[in-house]
Amino acid sequence: MEEVKGNKFASRVTQRELSTHKEIQTAKHPGGRPKKTEAVKQSEKVFLTLTKTEKAKIDDYTARTGESIAGAIRRALKEMNII
């Protein structure tokens, strides 16, 4: 009789077998991206009140450039060396 070879993946834990969050987090490759550092984390919020005309101008600009409103304002502030 021919000997049956063992499965080389038998000792590995499959994703299906990782049933709890703790097991997933302690697995060798848990997946997901690394956490952001406090220096790059954007966690502060600023609220801005505009006139309808000002908002329409920003909407027109962002529609032309494909940039988000927040991104456009952030870039403008950086260009003015405010942030």
HUWO-V329488 format. One record per backbone hydrogen bond with DSSP energy under -0.5 kcal/mol. CO is the residue of the C=O (numbers start at 1). NH is the residue of the N-H. E is the energy in kcal/mol with one decimal. If there is no record, write none. Layout:
# HUWO-V329488
CO:NH:E  CO:NH:E
This chain:
# HUWO-V329488
7:10:-1.6  9:12:-1.2  12:14:-0.6  14:17:-0.6  14:18:-0.9  15:18:-0.6  17:19:-1.5  20:24:-2.0  21:25:-2.6  22:26:-1.6  23:27:-0.6  24:27:-0.8  27:30:-0.6  37:40:-0.8  37:41:-1.5  41:43:-1.1  48:50:-0.5  51:55:-2.5  52:56:-2.2  53:57:-2.2  54:58:-2.1  55:59:-2.7  56:60:-2.6  57:61:-2.4  58:62:-2.8  59:63:-2.1  60:64:-1.9  61:65:-2.4  62:66:-2.2  68:72:-2.5  69:73:-2.4  70:74:-2.7  71:75:-2.6  72:76:-2.3  73:77:-2.4  74:78:-2.0  75:79:-2.5  76:80:-1.5  77:82:-2.7  77:83:-1.0  78:81:-1.6
